[in-house]
Amino acid sequence: MEARPRVGYFYAGKEKRHFWLDYFESIKVEDVKAVPVVIKEQTSVYDAAVTLFLEEVSSLFVVGEEGELRGTVSQKELLKISLGASDLTRMPVAVVMSRNPGMVTLEPEENVLEAAAKIFEFDLEALPVVKENGDGKTKVTGRVSKTTLIRLLTDIGKSI
């Protein structure tokens, strides 16, 4: 529906499908991202697992000394290494993390449909939202997870 002065409301020709598509494309990752949970590369696997459970997240983002994204570590990776390793307090998380060059990330200006597509396509629990510095390094500014997207849908559903 659209409105014009002295004419009133009239049918604009948009189907419901296009309305919702436009709406979700208008919501940017920057608007829904959550606070990222980050750890340093030197953090032990044991401490990473503890952080994962204390923060109630499914993955952690691993950063270098200057805060640049180096990789990610998930519950699955921590569980796998804990089944076979002997001393998790001495093993750095850098040994088990997925490295950055091949990582899937989100930019703040991407929309939530693009975020959902990446999460689904790559079968991930969460994605880091990154901003590139001038030196080519990426800094983690947030996270978008399956939970973030479900929370968005439920908030929209409650407001209708």
MODELLER restraints for C-alpha pairs under 7 A, 6 or more apart:
rsr = mdl.restraints
at = mdl.atoms
rsr.add(forms.Gaussian(group=physical.xy_distance, feature=features.Distance(at['CA:1:A'], at['CA:9:A']), mean=6.33, stdev=0.5))
rsr.add(forms.Gaussian(group=physical.xy_distance, feature=features.Distance(at['CA:1:A'], at['CA:10:A']), mean=5.64, stdev=0.5))
rsr.add(forms.Gaussian(group=physical.xy_distance, feature=features.Distance(at['CA:1:A'], at['CA:11:A']), mean=4.90, stdev=0.5))
rsr.add(forms.Gaussian(group=physical.xy_distance, feature=features.Distance(at['CA:1:A'], at['CA:12:A']), mean=5.31, stdev=0.5))
rsr.add(forms.Gaussian(group=physical.xy_distance, feature=features.Distance(at['CA:2:A'], at['CA:9:A']), mean=5.60, stdev=0.5))
rsr.add(forms.Gaussian(group=physical.xy_distance, feature=features.Distance(at['CA:2:A'], at['CA:10:A']), mean=5.70, stdev=0.5))
rsr.add(forms.Gaussian(group=physical.xy_distance, feature=features.Distance(at['CA:2:A'], at['CA:11:A']), mean=6.58, stdev=0.5))
rsr.add(forms.Gaussian(group=physical.xy_distance, feature=features.Distance(at['CA:2:A'], at['CA:12:A']), mean=5.91, stdev=0.5))
rsr.add(forms.Gaussian(group=physical.xy_distance, feature=features.Distance(at['CA:3:A'], at['CA:9:A']), mean=4.43, stdev=0.5))
rsr.add(forms.Gaussian(group=physical.xy_distance, feature=features.Distance(at['CA:3:A'], at['CA:10:A']), mean=6.39, stdev=0.5))
rsr.add(forms.Gaussian(group=physical.xy_distance, feature=features.Distance(at['CA:24:A'], at['CA:112:A']), mean=6.36, stdev=0.5))
rsr.add(forms.Gaussian(group=physical.xy_distance, feature=features.Distance(at['CA:24:A'], at['CA:113:A']), mean=6.29, stdev=0.5))
rsr.add(forms.Gaussian(group=physical.xy_distance, feature=features.Distance(at['CA:25:A'], at['CA:111:A']), mean=5.33, stdev=0.5))
rsr.add(forms.Gaussian(group=physical.xy_distance, feature=features.Distance(at['CA:25:A'], at['CA:112:A']), mean=6.64, stdev=0.5))
rsr.add(forms.Gaussian(group=physical.xy_distance, feature=features.Distance(at['CA:25:A'], at['CA:113:A']), mean=6.25, stdev=0.5))
rsr.add(forms.Gaussian(group=physical.xy_distance, feature=features.Distance(at['CA:26:A'], at['CA:111:A']), mean=6.58, stdev=0.5))
rsr.add(forms.Gaussian(group=physical.xy_distance, feature=features.Distance(at['CA:27:A'], at['CA:111:A']), mean=5.51, stdev=0.5))
rsr.add(forms.Gaussian(group=physical.xy_distance, feature=features.Distance(at['CA:27:A'], at['CA:112:A']), mean=6.03, stdev=0.5))
rsr.add(forms.Gaussian(group=physical.xy_distance, feature=features.Distance(at['CA:28:A'], at['CA:108:A']), mean=6.78, stdev=0.5))
rsr.add(forms.Gaussian(group=physical.xy_distance, feature=features.Distance(at['CA:28:A'], at['CA:109:A']), mean=5.62, stdev=0.5))
rsr.add(forms.Gaussian(group=physical.xy_distance, feature=features.Distance(at['CA:28:A'], at['CA:110:A']), mean=5.63, stdev=0.5))
rsr.add(forms.Gaussian(group=physical.xy_distance, feature=features.Distance(at['CA:28:A'], at['CA:111:A']), mean=4.18, stdev=0.5))
rsr.add(forms.Gaussian(group=physical.xy_distance, feature=features.Distance(at['CA:28:A'], at['CA:112:A']), mean=5.90, stdev=0.5))
rsr.add(forms.Gaussian(group=physical.xy_distance, feature=features.Distance(at['CA:29:A'], at['CA:108:A']), mean=5.16, stdev=0.5))
rsr.add(forms.Gaussian(group=physical.xy_distance, feature=features.Distance(at['CA:29:A'], at['CA:109:A']), mean=6.21, stdev=0.5))
rsr.add(forms.Gaussian(group=physical.xy_distance, feature=features.Distance(at['CA:29:A'], at['CA:110:A']), mean=5.71, stdev=0.5))
rsr.add(forms.Gaussian(group=physical.xy_distance, feature=features.Distance(at['CA:29:A'], at['CA:111:A']), mean=5.43, stdev=0.5))
rsr.add(forms.Gaussian(group=physical.xy_distance, feature=features.Distance(at['CA:29:A'], at['CA:112:A']), mean=5.70, stdev=0.5))
rsr.add(forms.Gaussian(group=physical.xy_distance, feature=features.Distance(at['CA:30:A'], at['CA:108:A']), mean=4.55, stdev=0.5))
rsr.add(forms.Gaussian(group=physical.xy_distance, feature=features.Distance(at['CA:30:A'], at['CA:109:A']), mean=6.40, stdev=0.5))
rsr.add(forms.Gaussian(group=physical.xy_distance, feature=features.Distance(at['CA:33:A'], at['CA:142:A']), mean=5.54, stdev=0.5))
rsr.add(forms.Gaussian(group=physical.xy_distance, feature=features.Distance(at['CA:33:A'], at['CA:143:A']), mean=5.36, stdev=0.5))
rsr.add(forms.Gaussian(group=physical.xy_distance, feature=features.Distance(at['CA:33:A'], at['CA:144:A']), mean=5.23, stdev=0.5))
rsr.add(forms.Gaussian(group=physical.xy_distance, feature=features.Distance(at['CA:34:A'], at['CA:142:A']), mean=5.48, stdev=0.5))
rsr.add(forms.Gaussian(group=physical.xy_distance, feature=features.Distance(at['CA:34:A'], at['CA:143:A']), mean=5.16, stdev=0.5))
rsr.add(forms.Gaussian(group=physical.xy_distance, feature=features.Distance(at['CA:34:A'], at['CA:144:A']), mean=6.29, stdev=0.5))
rsr.add(forms.Gaussian(group=physical.xy_distance, feature=features.Distance(at['CA:35:A'], at['CA:142:A']), mean=5.03, stdev=0.5))
rsr.add(forms.Gaussian(group=physical.xy_distance, feature=features.Distance(at['CA:35:A'], at['CA:143:A']), mean=6.18, stdev=0.5))
rsr.add(forms.Gaussian(group=physical.xy_distance, feature=features.Distance(at['CA:36:A'], at['CA:141:A']), mean=6.84, stdev=0.5))
rsr.add(forms.Gaussian(group=physical.xy_distance, feature=features.Distance(at['CA:36:A'], at['CA:142:A']), mean=4.64, stdev=0.5))
rsr.add(forms.Gaussian(group=physical.xy_distance, feature=features.Distance(at['CA:36:A'], at['CA:143:A']), mean=5.09, stdev=0.5))
rsr.add(forms.Gaussian(group=physical.xy_distance, feature=features.Distance(at['CA:37:A'], at['CA:60:A']), mean=5.64, stdev=0.5))
rsr.add(forms.Gaussian(group=physical.xy_distance, feature=features.Distance(at['CA:37:A'], at['CA:61:A']), mean=6.29, stdev=0.5))
rsr.add(forms.Gaussian(group=physical.xy_distance, feature=features.Distance(at['CA:38:A'], at['CA:60:A']), mean=5.68, stdev=0.5))
rsr.add(forms.Gaussian(group=physical.xy_distance, feature=features.Distance(at['CA:38:A'], at['CA:61:A']), mean=4.69, stdev=0.5))
rsr.add(forms.Gaussian(group=physical.xy_distance, feature=features.Distance(at['CA:38:A'], at['CA:62:A']), mean=5.63, stdev=0.5))
rsr.add(forms.Gaussian(group=physical.xy_distance, feature=features.Distance(at['CA:38:A'], at['CA:63:A']), mean=6.62, stdev=0.5))
rsr.add(forms.Gaussian(group=physical.xy_distance, feature=features.Distance(at['CA:39:A'], at['CA:60:A']), mean=6.91, stdev=0.5))
rsr.add(forms.Gaussian(group=physical.xy_distance, feature=features.Distance(at['CA:39:A'], at['CA:61:A']), mean=6.34, stdev=0.5))
rsr.add(forms.Gaussian(group=physical.xy_distance, feature=features.Distance(at['CA:39:A'], at['CA:62:A']), mean=5.04, stdev=0.5))
rsr.add(forms.Gaussian(group=physical.xy_distance, feature=features.Distance(at['CA:39:A'], at['CA:63:A']), mean=6.16, stdev=0.5))
rsr.add(forms.Gaussian(group=physical.xy_distance, feature=features.Distance(at['CA:40:A'], at['CA:62:A']), mean=5.51, stdev=0.5))
rsr.add(forms.Gaussian(group=physical.xy_distance, feature=features.Distance(at['CA:40:A'], at['CA:63:A']), mean=5.12, stdev=0.5))
rsr.add(forms.Gaussian(group=physical.xy_distance, feature=features.Distance(at['CA:40:A'], at['CA:64:A']), mean=5.95, stdev=0.5))
rsr.add(forms.Gaussian(group=physical.xy_distance, feature=features.Distance(at['CA:41:A'], at['CA:62:A']), mean=5.91, stdev=0.5))
rsr.add(forms.Gaussian(group=physical.xy_distance, feature=features.Distance(at['CA:41:A'], at['CA:63:A']), mean=6.27, stdev=0.5))
rsr.add(forms.Gaussian(group=physical.xy_distance, feature=features.Distance(at['CA:41:A'], at['CA:64:A']), mean=6.20, stdev=0.5))
rsr.add(forms.Gaussian(group=physical.xy_distance, feature=features.Distance(at['CA:41:A'], at['CA:92:A']), mean=6.63, stdev=0.5))
rsr.add(forms.Gaussian(group=physical.xy_distance, feature=features.Distance(at['CA:41:A'], at['CA:93:A']), mean=5.86, stdev=0.5))
rsr.add(forms.Gaussian(group=physical.xy_distance, feature=features.Distance(at['CA:41:A'], at['CA:94:A']), mean=5.05, stdev=0.5))
rsr.add(forms.Gaussian(group=physical.xy_distance, feature=features.Distance(at['CA:42:A'], at['CA:92:A']), mean=5.08, stdev=0.5))
rsr.add(forms.Gaussian(group=physical.xy_distance, feature=features.Distance(at['CA:42:A'], at['CA:93:A']), mean=6.45, stdev=0.5))
rsr.add(forms.Gaussian(group=physical.xy_distance, feature=features.Distance(at['CA:42:A'], at['CA:94:A']), mean=6.76, stdev=0.5))
rsr.add(forms.Gaussian(group=physical.xy_distance, feature=features.Distance(at['CA:43:A'], at['CA:92:A']), mean=5.44, stdev=0.5))
rsr.add(forms.Gaussian(group=physical.xy_distance, feature=features.Distance(at['CA:43:A'], at['CA:93:A']), mean=5.74, stdev=0.5))
rsr.add(forms.Gaussian(group=physical.xy_distance, feature=features.Distance(at['CA:44:A'], at['CA:88:A']), mean=6.56, stdev=0.5))
rsr.add(forms.Gaussian(group=physical.xy_distance, feature=features.Distance(at['CA:44:A'], at['CA:89:A']), mean=5.32, stdev=0.5))
rsr.add(forms.Gaussian(group=physical.xy_distance, feature=features.Distance(at['CA:44:A'], at['CA:90:A']), mean=5.97, stdev=0.5))
rsr.add(forms.Gaussian(group=physical.xy_distance, feature=features.Distance(at['CA:44:A'], at['CA:91:A']), mean=5.34, stdev=0.5))
rsr.add(forms.Gaussian(group=physical.xy_distance, feature=features.Distance(at['CA:44:A'], at['CA:92:A']), mean=4.31, stdev=0.5))
rsr.add(forms.Gaussian(group=physical.xy_distance, feature=features.Distance(at['CA:44:A'], at['CA:93:A']), mean=5.42, stdev=0.5))
rsr.add(forms.Gaussian(group=physical.xy_distance, feature=features.Distance(at['CA:45:A'], at['CA:78:A']), mean=6.95, stdev=0.5))
rsr.add(forms.Gaussian(group=physical.xy_distance, feature=features.Distance(at['CA:45:A'], at['CA:88:A']), mean=5.33, stdev=0.5))
rsr.add(forms.Gaussian(group=physical.xy_distance, feature=features.Distance(at['CA:45:A'], at['CA:89:A']), mean=6.33, stdev=0.5))
rsr.add(forms.Gaussian(group=physical.xy_distance, feature=features.Distance(at['CA:45:A'], at['CA:91:A']), mean=5.86, stdev=0.5))
rsr.add(forms.Gaussian(group=physical.xy_distance, feature=features.Distance(at['CA:45:A'], at['CA:92:A']), mean=5.73, stdev=0.5))
rsr.add(forms.Gaussian(group=physical.xy_distance, feature=features.Distance(at['CA:45:A'], at['CA:93:A']), mean=4.89, stdev=0.5))
rsr.add(forms.Gaussian(group=physical.xy_distance, feature=features.Distance(at['CA:46:A'], at['CA:88:A']), mean=5.08, stdev=0.5))
rsr.add(forms.Gaussian(group=physical.xy_distance, feature=features.Distance(at['CA:46:A'], at['CA:89:A']), mean=5.19, stdev=0.5))
rsr.add(forms.Gaussian(group=physical.xy_distance, feature=features.Distance(at['CA:49:A'], at['CA:78:A']), mean=6.59, stdev=0.5))
rsr.add(forms.Gaussian(group=physical.xy_distance, feature=features.Distance(at['CA:52:A'], at['CA:58:A']), mean=6.75, stdev=0.5))
rsr.add(forms.Gaussian(group=physical.xy_distance, feature=features.Distance(at['CA:52:A'], at['CA:59:A']), mean=6.74, stdev=0.5))
rsr.add(forms.Gaussian(group=physical.xy_distance, feature=features.Distance(at['CA:52:A'], at['CA:60:A']), mean=6.79, stdev=0.5))
rsr.add(forms.Gaussian(group=physical.xy_distance, feature=features.Distance(at['CA:58:A'], at['CA:74:A']), mean=6.03, stdev=0.5))
rsr.add(forms.Gaussian(group=physical.xy_distance, feature=features.Distance(at['CA:58:A'], at['CA:75:A']), mean=5.82, stdev=0.5))
rsr.add(forms.Gaussian(group=physical.xy_distance, feature=features.Distance(at['CA:58:A'], at['CA:125:A']), mean=6.40, stdev=0.5))
rsr.add(forms.Gaussian(group=physical.xy_distance, feature=features.Distance(at['CA:59:A'], at['CA:72:A']), mean=6.86, stdev=0.5))
rsr.add(forms.Gaussian(group=physical.xy_distance, feature=features.Distance(at['CA:59:A'], at['CA:73:A']), mean=5.59, stdev=0.5))
rsr.add(forms.Gaussian(group=physical.xy_distance, feature=features.Distance(at['CA:59:A'], at['CA:74:A']), mean=4.15, stdev=0.5))
rsr.add(forms.Gaussian(group=physical.xy_distance, feature=features.Distance(at['CA:59:A'], at['CA:75:A']), mean=6.12, stdev=0.5))
rsr.add(forms.Gaussian(group=physical.xy_distance, feature=features.Distance(at['CA:59:A'], at['CA:126:A']), mean=6.84, stdev=0.5))
rsr.add(forms.Gaussian(group=physical.xy_distance, feature=features.Distance(at['CA:60:A'], at['CA:72:A']), mean=5.66, stdev=0.5))
rsr.add(forms.Gaussian(group=physical.xy_distance, feature=features.Distance(at['CA:60:A'], at['CA:73:A']), mean=5.34, stdev=0.5))
rsr.add(forms.Gaussian(group=physical.xy_distance, feature=features.Distance(at['CA:60:A'], at['CA:74:A']), mean=6.38, stdev=0.5))
rsr.add(forms.Gaussian(group=physical.xy_distance, feature=features.Distance(at['CA:61:A'], at['CA:71:A']), mean=6.05, stdev=0.5))
rsr.add(forms.Gaussian(group=physical.xy_distance, feature=features.Distance(at['CA:61:A'], at['CA:72:A']), mean=4.43, stdev=0.5))
rsr.add(forms.Gaussian(group=physical.xy_distance, feature=features.Distance(at['CA:61:A'], at['CA:73:A']), mean=6.49, stdev=0.5))
rsr.add(forms.Gaussian(group=physical.xy_distance, feature=features.Distance(at['CA:62:A'], at['CA:69:A']), mean=6.14, stdev=0.5))
rsr.add(forms.Gaussian(group=physical.xy_distance, feature=features.Distance(at['CA:62:A'], at['CA:70:A']), mean=5.51, stdev=0.5))
rsr.add(forms.Gaussian(group=physical.xy_distance, feature=features.Distance(at['CA:62:A'], at['CA:71:A']), mean=4.97, stdev=0.5))
rsr.add(forms.Gaussian(group=physical.xy_distance, feature=features.Distance(at['CA:62:A'], at['CA:72:A']), mean=5.32, stdev=0.5))
rsr.add(forms.Gaussian(group=physical.xy_distance, feature=features.Distance(at['CA:63:A'], at['CA:69:A']), mean=4.57, stdev=0.5))
rsr.add(forms.Gaussian(group=physical.xy_distance, feature=features.Distance(at['CA:63:A'], at['CA:70:A']), mean=5.04, stdev=0.5))
rsr.add(forms.Gaussian(group=physical.xy_distance, feature=features.Distance(at['CA:63:A'], at['CA:71:A']), mean=6.91, stdev=0.5))
rsr.add(forms.Gaussian(group=physical.xy_distance, feature=features.Distance(at['CA:64:A'], at['CA:70:A']), mean=6.12, stdev=0.5))
rsr.add(forms.Gaussian(group=physical.xy_distance, feature=features.Distance(at['CA:67:A'], at['CA:139:A']), mean=6.13, stdev=0.5))
rsr.add(forms.Gaussian(group=physical.xy_distance, feature=features.Distance(at['CA:68:A'], at['CA:137:A']), mean=5.93, stdev=0.5))
rsr.add(forms.Gaussian(group=physical.xy_distance, feature=features.Distance(at['CA:68:A'], at['CA:138:A']), mean=5.28, stdev=0.5))
rsr.add(forms.Gaussian(group=physical.xy_distance, feature=features.Distance(at['CA:68:A'], at['CA:139:A']), mean=4.68, stdev=0.5))
rsr.add(forms.Gaussian(group=physical.xy_distance, feature=features.Distance(at['CA:68:A'], at['CA:140:A']), mean=6.95, stdev=0.5))
rsr.add(forms.Gaussian(group=physical.xy_distance, feature=features.Distance(at['CA:69:A'], at['CA:100:A']), mean=6.70, stdev=0.5))
rsr.add(forms.Gaussian(group=physical.xy_distance, feature=features.Distance(at['CA:69:A'], at['CA:138:A']), mean=5.66, stdev=0.5))
rsr.add(forms.Gaussian(group=physical.xy_distance, feature=features.Distance(at['CA:69:A'], at['CA:139:A']), mean=5.73, stdev=0.5))
rsr.add(forms.Gaussian(group=physical.xy_distance, feature=features.Distance(at['CA:69:A'], at['CA:140:A']), mean=6.19, stdev=0.5))
rsr.add(forms.Gaussian(group=physical.xy_distance, feature=features.Distance(at['CA:70:A'], at['CA:99:A']), mean=6.06, stdev=0.5))
rsr.add(forms.Gaussian(group=physical.xy_distance, feature=features.Distance(at['CA:70:A'], at['CA:100:A']), mean=4.99, stdev=0.5))
rsr.add(forms.Gaussian(group=physical.xy_distance, feature=features.Distance(at['CA:71:A'], at['CA:97:A']), mean=6.02, stdev=0.5))
rsr.add(forms.Gaussian(group=physical.xy_distance, feature=features.Distance(at['CA:71:A'], at['CA:98:A']), mean=5.28, stdev=0.5))
rsr.add(forms.Gaussian(group=physical.xy_distance, feature=features.Distance(at['CA:71:A'], at['CA:99:A']), mean=4.35, stdev=0.5))
rsr.add(forms.Gaussian(group=physical.xy_distance, feature=features.Distance(at['CA:71:A'], at['CA:100:A']), mean=4.53, stdev=0.5))
rsr.add(forms.Gaussian(group=physical.xy_distance, feature=features.Distance(at['CA:72:A'], at['CA:97:A']), mean=5.46, stdev=0.5))
rsr.add(forms.Gaussian(group=physical.xy_distance, feature=features.Distance(at['CA:72:A'], at['CA:98:A']), mean=5.33, stdev=0.5))
rsr.add(forms.Gaussian(group=physical.xy_distance, feature=features.Distance(at['CA:72:A'], at['CA:99:A']), mean=6.83, stdev=0.5))
rsr.add(forms.Gaussian(group=physical.xy_distance, feature=features.Distance(at['CA:73:A'], at['CA:97:A']), mean=4.66, stdev=0.5))
rsr.add(forms.Gaussian(group=physical.xy_distance, feature=features.Distance(at['CA:73:A'], at['CA:98:A']), mean=6.20, stdev=0.5))
rsr.add(forms.Gaussian(group=physical.xy_distance, feature=features.Distance(at['CA:77:A'], at['CA:96:A']), mean=6.57, stdev=0.5))
rsr.add(forms.Gaussian(group=physical.xy_distance, feature=features.Distance(at['CA:82:A'], at['CA:88:A']), mean=6.97, stdev=0.5))
rsr.add(forms.Gaussian(group=physical.xy_distance, feature=features.Distance(at['CA:104:A'], at['CA:127:A']), mean=6.92, stdev=0.5))
rsr.add(forms.Gaussian(group=physical.xy_distance, feature=features.Distance(at['CA:105:A'], at['CA:127:A']), mean=5.68, stdev=0.5))
rsr.add(forms.Gaussian(group=physical.xy_distance, feature=features.Distance(at['CA:105:A'], at['CA:128:A']), mean=5.35, stdev=0.5))
rsr.add(forms.Gaussian(group=physical.xy_distance, feature=features.Distance(at['CA:105:A'], at['CA:129:A']), mean=6.05, stdev=0.5))
rsr.add(forms.Gaussian(group=physical.xy_distance, feature=features.Distance(at['CA:105:A'], at['CA:130:A']), mean=6.69, stdev=0.5))
rsr.add(forms.Gaussian(group=physical.xy_distance, feature=features.Distance(at['CA:106:A'], at['CA:115:A']), mean=6.87, stdev=0.5))
rsr.add(forms.Gaussian(group=physical.xy_distance, feature=features.Distance(at['CA:106:A'], at['CA:127:A']), mean=6.64, stdev=0.5))
rsr.add(forms.Gaussian(group=physical.xy_distance, feature=features.Distance(at['CA:106:A'], at['CA:128:A']), mean=6.13, stdev=0.5))
rsr.add(forms.Gaussian(group=physical.xy_distance, feature=features.Distance(at['CA:106:A'], at['CA:129:A']), mean=4.64, stdev=0.5))
rsr.add(forms.Gaussian(group=physical.xy_distance, feature=features.Distance(at['CA:106:A'], at['CA:130:A']), mean=6.13, stdev=0.5))
rsr.add(forms.Gaussian(group=physical.xy_distance, feature=features.Distance(at['CA:107:A'], at['CA:129:A']), mean=5.59, stdev=0.5))
rsr.add(forms.Gaussian(group=physical.xy_distance, feature=features.Distance(at['CA:107:A'], at['CA:130:A']), mean=5.61, stdev=0.5))
rsr.add(forms.Gaussian(group=physical.xy_distance, feature=features.Distance(at['CA:107:A'], at['CA:131:A']), mean=6.51, stdev=0.5))
rsr.add(forms.Gaussian(group=physical.xy_distance, feature=features.Distance(at['CA:108:A'], at['CA:129:A']), mean=6.28, stdev=0.5))
rsr.add(forms.Gaussian(group=physical.xy_distance, feature=features.Distance(at['CA:119:A'], at['CA:125:A']), mean=6.73, stdev=0.5))
rsr.add(forms.Gaussian(group=physical.xy_distance, feature=features.Distance(at['CA:119:A'], at['CA:126:A']), mean=6.86, stdev=0.5))
rsr.add(forms.Gaussian(group=physical.xy_distance, feature=features.Distance(at['CA:125:A'], at['CA:145:A']), mean=5.69, stdev=0.5))
rsr.add(forms.Gaussian(group=physical.xy_distance, feature=features.Distance(at['CA:125:A'], at['CA:146:A']), mean=5.91, stdev=0.5))
rsr.add(forms.Gaussian(group=physical.xy_distance, feature=features.Distance(at['CA:126:A'], at['CA:143:A']), mean=6.65, stdev=0.5))
rsr.add(forms.Gaussian(group=physical.xy_distance, feature=features.Distance(at['CA:126:A'], at['CA:144:A']), mean=5.54, stdev=0.5))
rsr.add(forms.Gaussian(group=physical.xy_distance, feature=features.Distance(at['CA:126:A'], at['CA:145:A']), mean=3.88, stdev=0.5))
rsr.add(forms.Gaussian(group=physical.xy_distance, feature=features.Distance(at['CA:126:A'], at['CA:146:A']), mean=6.41, stdev=0.5))
rsr.add(forms.Gaussian(group=physical.xy_distance, feature=features.Distance(at['CA:127:A'], at['CA:143:A']), mean=5.65, stdev=0.5))
rsr.add(forms.Gaussian(group=physical.xy_distance, feature=features.Distance(at['CA:127:A'], at['CA:144:A']), mean=5.38, stdev=0.5))
rsr.add(forms.Gaussian(group=physical.xy_distance, feature=features.Distance(at['CA:127:A'], at['CA:145:A']), mean=6.23, stdev=0.5))
rsr.add(forms.Gaussian(group=physical.xy_distance, feature=features.Distance(at['CA:128:A'], at['CA:140:A']), mean=6.31, stdev=0.5))
rsr.add(forms.Gaussian(group=physical.xy_distance, feature=features.Distance(at['CA:128:A'], at['CA:142:A']), mean=5.96, stdev=0.5))
rsr.add(forms.Gaussian(group=physical.xy_distance, feature=features.Distance(at['CA:128:A'], at['CA:143:A']), mean=4.56, stdev=0.5))
rsr.add(forms.Gaussian(group=physical.xy_distance, feature=features.Distance(at['CA:128:A'], at['CA:144:A']), mean=6.55, stdev=0.5))
rsr.add(forms.Gaussian(group=physical.xy_distance, feature=features.Distance(at['CA:129:A'], at['CA:140:A']), mean=5.83, stdev=0.5))
rsr.add(forms.Gaussian(group=physical.xy_distance, feature=features.Distance(at['CA:129:A'], at['CA:141:A']), mean=5.58, stdev=0.5))
rsr.add(forms.Gaussian(group=physical.xy_distance, feature=features.Distance(at['CA:129:A'], at['CA:142:A']), mean=4.78, stdev=0.5))
rsr.add(forms.Gaussian(group=physical.xy_distance, feature=features.Distance(at['CA:129:A'], at['CA:143:A']), mean=5.27, stdev=0.5))
rsr.add(forms.Gaussian(group=physical.xy_distance, feature=features.Distance(at['CA:130:A'], at['CA:138:A']), mean=5.87, stdev=0.5))
rsr.add(forms.Gaussian(group=physical.xy_distance, feature=features.Distance(at['CA:130:A'], at['CA:139:A']), mean=5.42, stdev=0.5))
rsr.add(forms.Gaussian(group=physical.xy_distance, feature=features.Distance(at['CA:130:A'], at['CA:140:A']), mean=4.54, stdev=0.5))
rsr.add(forms.Gaussian(group=physical.xy_distance, feature=features.Distance(at['CA:130:A'], at['CA:141:A']), mean=5.48, stdev=0.5))
rsr.add(forms.Gaussian(group=physical.xy_distance, feature=features.Distance(at['CA:131:A'], at['CA:138:A']), mean=5.52, stdev=0.5))
rsr.add(forms.Gaussian(group=physical.xy_distance, feature=features.Distance(at['CA:131:A'], at['CA:139:A']), mean=5.42, stdev=0.5))
rsr.add(forms.Gaussian(group=physical.xy_distance, feature=features.Distance(at['CA:131:A'], at['CA:140:A']), mean=6.61, stdev=0.5))
rsr.add(forms.Gaussian(group=physical.xy_distance, feature=features.Distance(at['CA:131:A'], at['CA:141:A']), mean=6.74, stdev=0.5))
rsr.add(forms.Gaussian(group=physical.xy_distance, feature=features.Distance(at['CA:132:A'], at['CA:138:A']), mean=4.34, stdev=0.5))
rsr.add(forms.Gaussian(group=physical.xy_distance, feature=features.Distance(at['CA:132:A'], at['CA:139:A']), mean=6.24, stdev=0.5))
